[in-house]
Amino acid sequence: MPIYMFHPADLLIIPAALFAIWAQLKVKSTYQKYASIPTQRRITGFDIARWILQRENINNVDIEVTEGELTDHYDPISKKVRLSEPVYYGDSIASVGISAHELGHVIQHARSYAPMQVRQLIYPVSSLGSNLAFPLIILGILLTYFGIHAQWLINVGIYMFSLAVLFTVVTLPVEFNASKRAIKILSDGRLLTEEELDGVHAVLSAAALTYVAAAATAILQLIRLLIIFRGRE
Ligand SMILES: [Zn+2]
């Protein structure tokens, strides 16, 4: 008997992979489109970040520039917003939108937004889970192959993986809410035209797709594991 044989549930990976690839392409193309359109007022990502911090009365967060493209993030531990060079220095619709989104995370943190707190709380166990899940499952399969009772190891691996799945799911409200806050602030501030706001909306909706794809992929992978290993004893 081979160690692992093809199982029909393996096919679940195909739609997940296709969705993830499509989401990546959609993000890239939407980003590139709006990264080439400057805002009428020539506001940079840095300007927007500083403006939102002032507007929200947040004085303990730094804005830094970081390498790469689409590497923008907020680090709640060191309280730093790190904007990629094209976003920090750029005055495009994409730069302003992405910067405002990261500031959305800053405001979530400052206002103790519950899903963000849950996300931070489960992050250590979730990353441990995602690192250990497959090694444990593979070890379980190997031991079983050699006639050693190890279904329990596979089960522990699947529990570990579900922690990683939970993280991708909790990430969704955090990301959608950061974009919602960004668009509200930009709209209230009247710094952008209606068309520019629509562009920001398009960029942030595309970016959200990658998180939806990550969660969908993780959920389908979990379902696949449950179908394959459920009651194999
Ligand atoms: Zn985000």
Boltz pocket constraint, residues with backbone or C-beta under 6 A from the ligand:
constraints:
  - pocket:
      binder: B
      contacts: [[A, 101], [A, 102], [A, 105], [A, 174], [A, 175], [A, 178]]
      max_distance: 6.0
